[in-house]
Amino acid sequence: MSLELDRISHRYGAVAAVRSASLAVEAGEIACLFGPSGCGKTTLLRIAAGLEALQEGEIRLGGAVLARPEKETPPEQRPIGFVFQDYVLFPHLTVEKNIAFGLKGVADAKARVAEQLAAFGIEALSRRFPHELSGGQQQRVALARAVARRPKALLLDEPFASIDVALRRRLREELRRVLKEQKAAVLLVTHDADEALALGDRIALMREGEIAEIATPEALFEQPRTPDGAGLFPGSQTLIGEVRRGVFQSVLGEVDAPGVAAGPARAILRADCLTASRDARAPFRVADMRFAGPAWRVRLDQEKGAPLWVTMEAPPSLGDGVSVIADWSKAFVFAG
């Protein structure tokens, strides 16, 4: 049963928060809505949940219309689970009762609670109160409460925002496993590229209220259609240049850029695109470095343009000249 967001637009006064955004999430799929803060992704999620009134477009679940401008199904009547950034657990209720909260009148409520306690590995916490839990434990309770209703779709707003980085990494794999077992259509909002890549079957890249590109991580890596898609992967960086007569020209040389309009352009470089070596005559100078194991991450400044980061096996000295060679097969050129 798919969740479909069809041409959604939303304004706050004169500000267009979402502009004609369309996205379909299939049952059993995890789609990540990725973008910087303020790009409209949380607004789009709240509209899907019914927490924000729909102004333009249509929301469907399994083909049935949940919302259009003249029809709005209340949030509590939508078969959709929603997990907020801060989890919003009821402080006066135990873990067990928090999970059971939305199951009043359900015949097998006790069995469902037990099922989710086991699924999220929190059986031992069932009688604790929220203030007695760690951030990671609270997250599991919030997720268990959301899926106990067996929603057809599940919406997650920055689910790791309140968790420290080290714990966040450990929980990603576990969260993906549990979400896939639920077989619901899952839409997860994040501004963390590592999180989107670790969790998403597909990633929808959002910028300034619009969904610019939707693709699997593999497709984004091999054939990105936008700079945001190409730059999603760790270690990517931008090289500014210009396209003339179908050729991208830059401080690192030139490469054919078929289909890219003449004028200012940029190349998105993969992490392993650049090879560096010491060269006193080179235009790049070592400005900073740090050990990144097993090699050194080195920042190179130039007279004009932004600095570049390269990897070197042996640490250079500050101020050393360094030459850089680009492997253009690991770069993607875009206009602008």
DRENDO-1510 file (C-alpha; in Angstrom, 1 decimal, always signed):
<recs>
REC; n; res; u; v; w
REC; 1; MET; +0.0; +0.0; +0.0 .
REC; 2; SER; +1.8; +3.1; -1.2 .
REC; 3; LEU; +1.8; +6.6; +0.3 .
REC; 4; GLU; +1.5; +9.2; -2.4 .
REC; 5; LEU; +2.2; +12.9; -2.1 .
REC; 6; ASP; +1.0; +14.5; -5.3 .
REC; 7; ARG; +2.0; +18.1; -6.3 .
REC; 8; ILE; +2.0; +19.4; -2.7 .
REC; 9; SER; +2.4; +23.2; -2.3 .
REC; 10; HIS; +2.3; +25.2; +0.9 .
REC; 11; ARG; +2.8; +28.8; +1.9 .
REC; 12; TYR; +3.4; +30.6; +5.1 .
REC; 13; GLY; +2.2; +34.1; +4.1 .
REC; 14; ALA; +4.5; +35.2; +1.3 .
REC; 15; VAL; +7.0; +32.4; +1.9 .
REC; 16; ALA; +6.6; +29.3; -0.3 .
REC; 17; ALA; +7.7; +26.5; +2.0 .
REC; 18; VAL; +6.8; +23.6; -0.4 .
REC; 19; ARG; +6.5; +23.9; -4.1 .
REC; 20; SER; +4.7; +21.2; -6.2 .
REC; 21; ALA; +6.4; +18.4; -4.4 .
REC; 22; SER; +5.5; +14.8; -5.5 .
REC; 23; LEU; +6.7; +11.6; -4.0 .
REC; 24; ALA; +5.4; +8.0; -3.8 .
REC; 25; VAL; +6.6; +5.5; -1.1 .
REC; 26; GLU; +5.8; +1.9; -1.6 .
REC; 27; ALA; +4.8; -0.6; +1.1 .
REC; 28; GLY; +8.0; -2.0; +2.7 .
REC; 29; GLU; +10.1; +0.8; +1.3 .
REC; 30; ILE; +12.1; +3.4; +3.3 .
REC; 31; ALA; +12.3; +6.7; +1.5 .
REC; 32; CYS; +14.5; +9.4; +3.0 .
REC; 33; LEU; +13.6; +13.1; +2.5 .
REC; 34; PHE; +17.0; +14.8; +2.6 .
REC; 35; GLY; +17.9; +18.5; +2.6 .
REC; 36; PRO; +19.3; +21.4; +4.6 .
REC; 37; SER; +17.4; +23.0; +7.4 .
REC; 38; GLY; +14.6; +25.2; +6.2 .
REC; 39; CYS; +14.1; +23.5; +2.8 .
REC; 40; GLY; +10.5; +22.4; +3.6 .
REC; 41; LYS; +11.0; +18.7; +4.4 .
REC; 42; THR; +9.4; +18.8; +7.9 .
REC; 43; THR; +6.5; +20.9; +6.6 .
REC; 44; LEU; +5.9; +18.2; +3.9 .
REC; 45; LEU; +6.0; +15.5; +6.5 .
REC; 46; ARG; +3.5; +17.4; +8.8 .
REC; 47; ILE; +1.1; +17.8; +5.8 .
REC; 48; ALA; +1.3; +14.1; +5.1 .
REC; 49; ALA; +0.4; +13.4; +8.8 .
REC; 50; GLY; -2.5; +15.9; +8.8 .
REC; 51; LEU; -0.8; +18.1; +11.3 .
REC; 52; GLU; -0.7; +20.9; +8.8 .
REC; 53; ALA; -3.7; +21.8; +6.6 .
REC; 54; LEU; -3.2; +20.9; +2.9 .
REC; 55; GLN; -3.4; +24.0; +0.7 .
REC; 56; GLU; -2.6; +22.5; -2.7 .
REC; 57; GLY; -2.2; +19.0; -4.1 .
REC; 58; GLU; -3.4; +15.6; -2.9 .
REC; 59; ILE; -2.4; +12.9; -0.4 .
REC; 60; ARG; -3.4; +9.3; -1.1 .
REC; 61; LEU; -2.8; +6.0; +0.8 .
REC; 62; GLY; -3.4; +2.8; -1.1 .
REC; 63; GLY; -5.2; +4.8; -3.7 .
REC; 64; ALA; -7.7; +6.3; -1.2 .
REC; 65; VAL; -7.6; +10.1; -0.8 .
REC; 66; LEU; -6.6; +11.3; +2.6 .
REC; 67; ALA; -6.5; +14.9; +1.8 .
REC; 68; ARG; -7.1; +17.5; -0.9 .
REC; 69; PRO; -8.0; +21.2; -0.5 .
REC; 70; GLU; -11.7; +20.5; +0.0 .
REC; 71; LYS; -11.3; +17.3; +2.0 .
REC; 72; GLU; -9.1; +16.7; +5.1 .
REC; 73; THR; -9.1; +13.4; +7.0 .
REC; 74; PRO; -8.2; +14.2; +10.7 .
REC; 75; PRO; -4.8; +13.0; +11.8 .
REC; 76; GLU; -6.2; +10.5; +14.3 .
REC; 77; GLN; -8.3; +8.9; +11.6 .
REC; 78; ARG; -5.3; +8.4; +9.2 .
REC; 79; PRO; -3.7; +4.9; +9.3 .
REC; 80; ILE; -0.3; +6.7; +9.6 .
REC; 81; GLY; +2.2; +6.6; +12.5 .
REC; 82; PHE; +4.3; +9.7; +13.3 .
REC; 83; VAL; +7.5; +10.0; +15.3 .
REC; 84; PHE; +8.6; +13.5; +16.3 .
REC; 85; GLN; +12.1; +14.7; +16.8 .
REC; 86; ASP; +11.8; +14.8; +20.6 .
REC; 87; TYR; +9.6; +11.6; +20.8 .
REC; 88; VAL; +6.8; +13.3; +22.8 .
REC; 89; LEU; +6.5; +10.4; +25.3 .
REC; 90; PHE; +3.9; +10.8; +28.1 .
REC; 91; PRO; +6.0; +11.5; +31.2 .
REC; 92; HIS; +3.4; +10.1; +33.6 .
REC; 93; LEU; +3.1; +6.8; +31.8 .
REC; 94; THR; +5.4; +3.8; +31.9 .
REC; 95; VAL; +7.0; +2.4; +28.7 .
REC; 96; GLU; +4.3; -0.3; +28.5 .
REC; 97; LYS; +1.5; +2.2; +28.9 .
REC; 98; ASN; +3.1; +4.7; +26.4 .
REC; 99; ILE; +3.1; +2.0; +23.7 .
REC; 100; ALA; -0.5; +1.0; +24.6 .
REC; 101; PHE; -1.8; +4.5; +24.5 .
REC; 102; GLY; -3.2; +4.4; +21.0 .
REC; 103; LEU; -4.7; +0.9; +21.4 .
REC; 104; LYS; -7.7; +1.6; +23.5 .
REC; 105; GLY; -10.5; -0.7; +22.5 .
REC; 106; VAL; -8.3; -2.9; +20.4 .
REC; 107; ALA; -8.9; -6.6; +21.3 .
REC; 108; ASP; -5.3; -7.8; +21.1 .
REC; 109; ALA; -3.8; -4.6; +22.6 .
REC; 110; LYS; -1.8; -6.5; +25.2 .
REC; 111; ALA; -0.3; -8.9; +22.6 .
REC; 112; ARG; +0.6; -5.9; +20.3 .
REC; 113; VAL; +2.4; -4.2; +23.2 .
REC; 114; ALA; +4.4; -7.4; +24.0 .
REC; 115; GLU; +5.2; -7.8; +20.3 .
REC; 116; GLN; +6.7; -4.3; +20.0 .
REC; 117; LEU; +8.6; -4.5; +23.3 .
REC; 118; ALA; +10.3; -7.6; +21.9 .
REC; 119; ALA; +10.8; -6.2; +18.4 .
REC; 120; PHE; +12.6; -3.1; +19.8 .
REC; 121; GLY; +14.5; -5.1; +22.5 .
REC; 122; ILE; +12.9; -3.0; +25.4 .
REC; 123; GLU; +11.1; -5.8; +27.4 .
REC; 124; ALA; +13.2; -5.0; +30.5 .
REC; 125; LEU; +12.2; -1.3; +30.3 .
REC; 126; SER; +8.4; -1.9; +30.3 .
REC; 127; ARG; +7.8; -0.6; +33.8 .
REC; 128; ARG; +10.2; +2.4; +33.6 .
REC; 129; PHE; +9.1; +6.0; +33.1 .
REC; 130; PRO; +10.5; +8.2; +30.2 .
REC; 131; HIS; +12.8; +10.2; +32.6 .
REC; 132; GLU; +14.5; +6.9; +33.5 .
REC; 133; LEU; +15.5; +6.1; +29.9 .
REC; 134; SER; +18.4; +7.1; +27.7 .
REC; 135; GLY; +17.9; +9.0; +24.5 .
REC; 136; GLY; +18.3; +5.8; +22.4 .
REC; 137; GLN; +15.8; +4.0; +24.7 .
REC; 138; GLN; +13.2; +6.8; +24.4 .
REC; 139; GLN; +13.6; +6.6; +20.6 .
REC; 140; ARG; +12.8; +2.9; +20.6 .
REC; 141; VAL; +9.7; +3.5; +22.8 .
REC; 142; ALA; +8.4; +6.3; +20.5 .
REC; 143; LEU; +8.9; +4.0; +17.5 .
REC; 144; ALA; +7.2; +1.1; +19.2 .
REC; 145; ARG; +4.2; +3.3; +20.1 .
REC; 146; ALA; +4.0; +4.4; +16.5 .
REC; 147; VAL; +4.0; +0.9; +14.9 .
REC; 148; ALA; +1.9; -0.8; +17.6 .
REC; 149; ARG; -1.2; +0.6; +15.8 .
REC; 150; ARG; +0.1; -1.2; +12.7 .
REC; 151; PRO; -0.1; +1.9; +10.5 .
REC; 152; LYS; +0.0; +1.6; +6.7 .
REC; 153; ALA; +2.6; +4.4; +6.6 .
REC; 154; LEU; +5.1; +5.6; +9.1 .
REC; 155; LEU; +6.6; +9.2; +9.2 .
REC; 156; LEU; +9.8; +9.9; +11.0 .
REC; 157; ASP; +11.0; +13.5; +11.6 .
REC; 158; GLU; +14.8; +13.5; +12.3 .
REC; 159; PRO; +14.6; +10.3; +14.5 .
REC; 160; PHE; +18.2; +10.6; +15.7 .
REC; 161; ALA; +18.3; +14.4; +16.3 .
REC; 162; SER; +18.4; +14.0; +20.1 .
REC; 163; ILE; +20.9; +11.2; +20.2 .
REC; 164; ASP; +24.7; +11.5; +20.3 .
REC; 165; VAL; +26.7; +10.7; +17.2 .
REC; 166; ALA; +28.3; +7.5; +18.4 .
REC; 167; LEU; +25.0; +6.0; +19.5 .
REC; 168; ARG; +23.3; +7.2; +16.3 .
REC; 169; ARG; +25.6; +5.1; +14.2 .
REC; 170; ARG; +24.9; +2.0; +16.2 .
REC; 171; LEU; +21.2; +2.5; +16.0 .
REC; 172; ARG; +20.9; +3.0; +12.3 .
REC; 173; GLU; +21.3; -0.6; +11.3 .
REC; 174; GLU; +18.9; -1.7; +14.0 .
REC; 175; LEU; +16.3; +0.9; +13.0 .
REC; 176; ARG; +16.4; -0.2; +9.4 .
REC; 177; ARG; +15.9; -3.8; +10.3 .
REC; 178; VAL; +12.9; -3.1; +12.4 .
REC; 179; LEU; +11.3; -0.7; +9.9 .
REC; 180; LYS; +11.7; -3.2; +7.1 .
REC; 181; GLU; +10.0; -5.9; +9.2 .
REC; 182; GLN; +7.0; -3.6; +9.7 .
REC; 183; LYS; +6.4; -3.6; +5.9 .
REC; 184; ALA; +4.8; -0.1; +6.1 .
REC; 185; ALA; +5.6; +2.7; +3.7 .
REC; 186; VAL; +8.2; +4.7; +5.6 .
REC; 187; LEU; +9.1; +8.4; +4.9 .
REC; 188; LEU; +12.0; +9.6; +7.0 .
REC; 189; VAL; +13.2; +13.2; +7.2 .
REC; 190; THR; +16.9; +13.9; +7.8 .
REC; 191; HIS; +19.6; +16.5; +7.1 .
REC; 192; ASP; +22.3; +14.0; +7.7 .
REC; 193; ALA; +23.7; +12.5; +4.4 .
REC; 194; ASP; +25.2; +9.5; +6.2 .
REC; 195; GLU; +21.8; +8.8; +7.7 .
REC; 196; ALA; +20.0; +9.0; +4.4 .
REC; 197; LEU; +22.5; +6.7; +2.7 .
REC; 198; ALA; +22.4; +4.2; +5.6 .
REC; 199; LEU; +18.6; +4.0; +5.9 .
REC; 200; GLY; +17.1; +4.9; +2.5 .
REC; 201; ASP; +16.0; +2.5; -0.2 .
REC; 202; ARG; +15.5; +5.7; -2.2 .
REC; 203; ILE; +16.5; +9.3; -1.3 .
REC; 204; ALA; +14.5; +12.4; -2.3 .
REC; 205; LEU; +16.7; +15.5; -2.4 .
REC; 206; MET; +14.9; +18.6; -1.4 .
REC; 207; ARG; +16.0; +22.2; -1.7 .
REC; 208; GLU; +14.1; +25.5; -1.4 .
REC; 209; GLY; +10.8; +23.7; -1.1 .
REC; 210; GLU; +11.2; +21.5; -4.2 .
REC; 211; ILE; +12.2; +17.9; -4.7 .
REC; 212; ALA; +15.1; +18.1; -7.1 .
REC; 213; GLU; +15.9; +14.4; -7.5 .
REC; 214; ILE; +14.7; +11.0; -6.3 .
REC; 215; ALA; +16.9; +7.9; -6.8 .
REC; 216; THR; +18.5; +5.0; -5.1 .
REC; 217; PRO; +21.9; +5.5; -3.4 .
REC; 218; GLU; +23.5; +3.5; -6.2 .
REC; 219; ALA; +21.9; +5.6; -8.9 .
REC; 220; LEU; +22.9; +8.8; -7.2 .
REC; 221; PHE; +26.5; +7.5; -7.0 .
REC; 222; GLU; +26.7; +6.4; -10.6 .
REC; 223; GLN; +24.5; +8.9; -12.5 .
REC; 224; PRO; +23.4; +11.9; -10.4 .
REC; 225; ARG; +21.3; +14.4; -12.2 .
REC; 226; THR; +21.9; +17.3; -9.8 .
REC; 227; PRO; +24.9; +18.8; -7.8 .
REC; 228; ASP; +23.0; +17.8; -4.6 .
REC; 229; GLY; +22.8; +14.2; -5.7 .
REC; 230; ALA; +26.5; +14.1; -6.7 .
REC; 231; GLY; +27.6; +15.7; -3.5 .
REC; 232; LEU; +25.7; +13.5; -1.2 .
REC; 233; PHE; +28.6; +11.1; -0.6 .
REC; 234; PRO; +31.2; +11.5; +2.1 .
REC; 235; GLY; +34.3; +13.4; +1.0 .
REC; 236; SER; +32.7; +15.0; -2.1 .
REC; 237; GLN; +33.8; +18.5; -2.8 .
REC; 238; THR; +33.1; +21.2; -5.4 .
REC; 239; LEU; +35.5; +22.6; -8.0 .
REC; 240; ILE; +34.4; +25.9; -9.6 .
REC; 241; GLY; +35.2; +26.4; -13.3 .
REC; 242; GLU; +33.6; +27.4; -16.6 .
REC; 243; VAL; +32.3; +25.5; -19.6 .
REC; 244; ARG; +33.4; +26.8; -23.0 .
REC; 245; ARG; +32.5; +25.1; -26.3 .
REC; 246; GLY; +31.4; +21.9; -24.4 .
REC; 247; VAL; +34.6; +21.7; -22.3 .
REC; 248; PHE; +34.8; +22.3; -18.5 .
REC; 249; GLN; +37.9; +24.3; -17.7 .
REC; 250; SER; +39.4; +24.7; -14.2 .
REC; 251; VAL; +42.6; +25.1; -12.2 .
REC; 252; LEU; +42.9; +21.3; -12.4 .
REC; 253; GLY; +42.7; +21.1; -16.2 .
REC; 254; GLU; +39.8; +20.4; -18.5 .
REC; 255; VAL; +37.3; +17.7; -19.4 .
REC; 256; ASP; +34.5; +17.3; -22.0 .
REC; 257; ALA; +31.2; +18.4; -20.6 .
REC; 258; PRO; +28.6; +17.3; -23.2 .
REC; 259; GLY; +25.1; +18.8; -22.6 .
REC; 260; VAL; +26.3; +21.4; -20.1 .
REC; 261; ALA; +25.4; +25.0; -21.0 .
REC; 262; ALA; +28.3; +27.4; -21.6 .
REC; 263; GLY; +29.1; +29.7; -18.7 .
REC; 264; PRO; +29.9; +29.3; -15.0 .
REC; 265; ALA; +30.0; +25.7; -13.9 .
REC; 266; ARG; +31.0; +23.4; -11.1 .
REC; 267; ALA; +32.4; +19.9; -10.9 .
REC; 268; ILE; +31.5; +17.7; -8.0 .
REC; 269; LEU; +34.5; +15.6; -7.2 .
REC; 270; ARG; +34.3; +12.2; -5.5 .
REC; 271; ALA; +36.4; +11.6; -2.4 .
REC; 272; ASP; +39.1; +9.6; -4.3 .
REC; 273; CYS; +39.1; +11.9; -7.4 .
REC; 274; LEU; +42.3; +13.7; -6.6 .
REC; 275; THR; +45.9; +12.5; -6.4 .
REC; 276; ALA; +48.4; +14.8; -4.7 .
REC; 277; SER; +52.2; +15.0; -4.5 .
REC; 278; ARG; +54.7; +17.5; -3.3 .
REC; 279; ASP; +55.8; +20.0; -5.9 .
REC; 280; ALA; +57.5; +23.3; -5.0 .
REC; 281; ARG; +56.4; +24.9; -8.3 .
REC; 282; ALA; +52.7; +24.0; -7.9 .
REC; 283; PRO; +50.0; +26.6; -7.4 .
REC; 284; PHE; +48.5; +24.9; -4.3 .
REC; 285; ARG; +49.9; +25.4; -0.8 .
REC; 286; VAL; +49.4; +23.3; +2.3 .
REC; 287; ALA; +47.2; +25.3; +4.7 .
REC; 288; ASP; +46.1; +22.6; +7.2 .
REC; 289; MET; +46.3; +18.9; +7.7 .
REC; 290; ARG; +45.0; +16.2; +10.1 .
REC; 291; PHE; +45.5; +12.5; +10.4 .
REC; 292; ALA; +42.5; +10.6; +9.2 .
REC; 293; GLY; +43.9; +7.0; +9.4 .
REC; 294; PRO; +45.6; +5.5; +7.6 .
REC; 295; ALA; +46.5; +8.7; +5.6 .
REC; 296; TRP; +46.5; +12.4; +6.1 .
REC; 297; ARG; +43.7; +14.8; +5.1 .
REC; 298; VAL; +45.3; +17.9; +3.7 .
REC; 299; ARG; +43.8; +21.3; +2.9 .
REC; 300; LEU; +45.3; +23.1; -0.1 .
REC; 301; ASP; +44.8; +26.8; -0.6 .
REC; 302; GLN; +45.2; +28.6; -4.0 .
REC; 303; GLU; +45.5; +32.2; -5.0 .
REC; 304; LYS; +42.0; +32.2; -6.5 .
REC; 305; GLY; +39.1; +29.9; -5.7 .
REC; 306; ALA; +38.1; +27.8; -2.8 .
REC; 307; PRO; +40.5; +25.4; -1.0 .
REC; 308; LEU; +40.7; +21.7; -2.0 .
REC; 309; TRP; +41.1; +18.7; +0.3 .
REC; 310; VAL; +43.4; +15.8; -0.7 .
REC; 311; THR; +44.6; +12.6; +0.9 .
REC; 312; MET; +48.4; +12.1; +1.3 .
REC; 313; GLU; +50.2; +9.1; +2.8 .
REC; 314; ALA; +52.9; +11.2; +4.4 .
REC; 315; PRO; +52.3; +14.5; +6.1 .
REC; 316; PRO; +53.6; +17.5; +4.2 .
REC; 317; SER; +54.7; +20.7; +6.0 .
REC; 318; LEU; +52.6; +23.9; +6.2 .
REC; 319; GLY; +53.3; +26.1; +3.2 .
REC; 320; ASP; +54.6; +23.2; +1.0 .
REC; 321; GLY; +53.7; +23.3; -2.7 .
REC; 322; VAL; +51.5; +20.4; -3.8 .
REC; 323; SER; +50.5; +19.4; -7.4 .
REC; 324; VAL; +47.0; +17.8; -7.9 .
REC; 325; ILE; +45.8; +15.5; -10.7 .
REC; 326; ALA; +42.1; +14.9; -11.2 .
REC; 327; ASP; +40.6; +11.6; -12.3 .
REC; 328; TRP; +37.8; +13.1; -14.3 .
REC; 329; SER; +35.9; +9.7; -14.4 .
REC; 330; LYS; +35.1; +10.4; -10.8 .
REC; 331; ALA; +33.8; +13.9; -11.3 .
REC; 332; PHE; +30.4; +15.3; -12.5 .
REC; 333; VAL; +30.0; +18.6; -14.2 .
REC; 334; PHE; +26.9; +20.9; -13.8 .
REC; 335; ALA; +26.0; +24.3; -15.0 .
REC; 336; GLY; +25.9; +27.2; -12.5 .
</recs>
